[in-house]
Amino acid sequence: MAENKYDVGNGIHRVPLWRIAGFTLNNTATNLYLFMMNFIAYYINGWVGLGVVLAGSFSMIMRIWDGVTDPFVGYMLDKTNGKFGKNRPYMIIGNIILFVTSFLMFYVTPSIPEGAARVFWFIFINAIYYLGYTAQCVVTKSAQSCLTNDPVQRPRFAIFDTIFNLILFMGGQMWVSSYLAPKYGGFTADIALYHELWRTLALISAVFTAIAVFSIWPKDNIKYFGTGEPVRVRFRDYWEVIKNNKAIQMLVLSASTDKLANAAKTSVITVIMYGIVVGNYALSGGFSLWTSIGNVVFVIILLGWFAGKYGQRQTMLLSSWVALIGNVLMALLWLFGNPRSFGLPGYDGFNGWTFFTIALLVLTIVTGGFQGVAGNIVIPMTADCADYETYRSGRYVPGLMGTLFSFVDKLVSSLAPFIASLLLAAIGFREKMPDVDTPYSPGLLYVGVFLTYGMMVIGLLFNVVCMQKYPLTKEKMDEIREKIAEIKAAHNG
């Protein structure tokens, strides 16, 4: 399965475009489970038996556990180089664990006696679930460095990732809001909603994982690992890398604050904004459909042209500035505009185009496009950080790069459900989550706007500051590739 014609010289190795697209589905496979777990607060509240704040605390604790496991999984991946490569075993094993534990979570939990036994069972299954999630997720970042190091090709992962995720979250939200929620009477009326959710998403995730494994197969080879030579990795080396690799420090801080903001926009917040403030939850899916095509156009232009010409750092900086301004304007629109006038053709209550609808559409298309670039380009940027570490110290530790990124990212983003639950409790929702039939109140609007737009503004401000100090410019990456190529040539000579 060798593809030597893609080793073009000058230290650059490429890959057919379809393999980049296929490998991107590994991230989509794990994001399917991420989408499924967006509804876990309702499940915990309705079938595990925890109140709103405790449900938020549980999600936070599990997210912290997820982060704590990252360095150990990354360490194991960095030491792995067997018959089946470095990355493929973790993709396969991770997805199997996700499949089995999520089945147990949704199908077996209600049969456990209510009370402490059910809660402890749910905690135990979740702990194993997140081990699988970590194992598969780490490959998305670690394999970037061996997939391709072409400065034009590398950002194309982010193009496919953005498109696939838009399709997933847009289509998924439409499916849930227009089909599942009406079919089962909301999120707490019938457990069959979660069974259908699991059957659909878990099967698609398994198929996507198989495609991703096949796509990365020829590049999951020591020839493409750093300098092409085996490197002994010790756990104590990690501190030296963390202390001296400024690129990964700045990238982690930038991306983790974005992730915190994104994690705050849970399914509960979508219900608040569209089901309660607007008064028509089905519009949330339709709105995604209207805006996603425009988002993709911006992503393709910026990642397909701008990132290749000016580098990933400059692309992240530009995208963050535009998205920051857009989020401020959308927050003001919701607070001072008329959300009740929002409507779309084909949905109940549409009485023509209003200022609120048009303004929200335009701002969401532009802002969402640039925000998608800022959010998705961090994955190929992690590969740049891995190359920088090889250039700086001679170590090839993509597992460390990926899991260090994920470790801080998850610790920070773990606060999101807890913050959301505290804010909801502060306005009176202590025992039960707001649902589509909850009456409107100004407090719900303020909480919804802050968690949807306010936290994102904070995250994007971190992006702007961190990217000013991020050292991997386009010119620096050219220097890094040349240095690694010289080391490889010396080894092979």
C-alpha positions, 0 to 999 in steps of 0.5 A: 500500500506504499504511495512513494510518488507522493514523497516529492522531495525537499522534505515534503511528503503528501497524500492523496486528497481522498485519504485526508478526507477519509482520515478526517472521519475519525474526528467525525466518528468521535464527534458523533458521540460528542453530539450524543452526549450533548443530551446527557444532562437530560438523561441524567436528570430524567433517568439517573436521578440527579438534580440540575446542579448535580447533573452539571457537576457530574458532567464536569467531573467526568470531563476532568477524568477524561482529561486526566487519562489523556497524558497516559494514553498519549504516552502509550501511543508515543511508545507504540510502533507495532505491526499495525502502526502507531495510530490504528490500534487506538482508533479501533480499540477506542471506538469499540469501547465507545460502542459498548459503554454507550450501549450499557449507559442507555440500555442497562442503566434504567434496570439498575435499582434507583439510588446510589447503585444506579449512580455508581453504575453510571459513573463506572461506565462513564469512566470506561467510556472516556478512556475509549473517547481519549484513545480514539480522539488522540489519533486525530491530532497525533496522526496529522504529523505523519499524514502530510507535512505539505503546508498547502495540504495540511490545512485541508484536513480542517476544510473536510473537518469543518464540512463534516462537522457542519453536516453532522451538527446541522443534520443532527440538530434538525433530526433531533428537533424536527423528528426525535423530540416531537416523536417522543414528547421532549427529552424526559418523557420516553427513554426510547428517544435515547435508544434511537439516538444511540442506534443511529449514531453509534452505527455511523461512528463505527462505519466512519472509523473503518473508513478512517483506518483504511485511509491512514493505513499507508502513512501509519509507518515509522518512515513518516514518524518525525526523523524516521528513526525510533525515539525512546520516550520517557514520561519525565521527558514530557515536562521538558517538552511542556516547559520549552515548546512555546508553540503548544503552550499558546495553541493549548491556551487559545483552543481550550478557551474556545472549547469552553465556550463551545461546550457551554452551548449545550442542547439545553441552551439551544432549547432555551434560545429557540424553544423558549425565547423564540418559541419554536424549537424546530427552527433550530434545525432549520436555521442550521440548514440555512446558515451552513452552506455560507459557513462552508464557503468561508471555510473553503476560501480561508483554509483552501487559499489563505492558510496555504499562502499566509500560514496557519497562524495568520489564518487563526488570527484573522478568523478570531478577530472577525468572529469576535466582532460577529459574536458581539453583534449577535449578542446585542441583536438578541438582547435589544432586537425582537427574537419573537419575530424570528421565522423561516419559510416552511415553519409555523408562524412565518409571516415574512422576512423581519430585520431580526431574521435577516440580521441573524442569518447574515451575522451567523453565516459570516461569524460562523464561517470565520469561527469554524476556521478558528476552531478547526485549524487547531488540529493541523496546527497541533501537527506543526507543534509536533514538527517543531518539537522534532526540530527543537529537541529531536523527539517525535511525540505526537501523542504528547502534543495531542493529549497535552492539547486535550488534557488542558482543553478538557480540564477547562471545558469541563467547567462548561456544564457546571457553569451552565447549571449554576446559572440556571439554578440562579434563575430558579432551575434547581431540580429540573432543566428548562424544556420546550414547554417552559415559559419565557423569562428575561433570566432565560434570555440573559443566560442563553445569550451569555452562554451562546455568545458571551463566553465565545467572545472571551475565548476569541480574545484569548485567541488574539492574544495567544496568536501574537505570541505563537512562534510558528509562522509560515517562514518558520515552518519552512525552516523546520521542514528543511531541518527535519529533511536534513536529519532524515537524509543524514540517517539514510546516508 
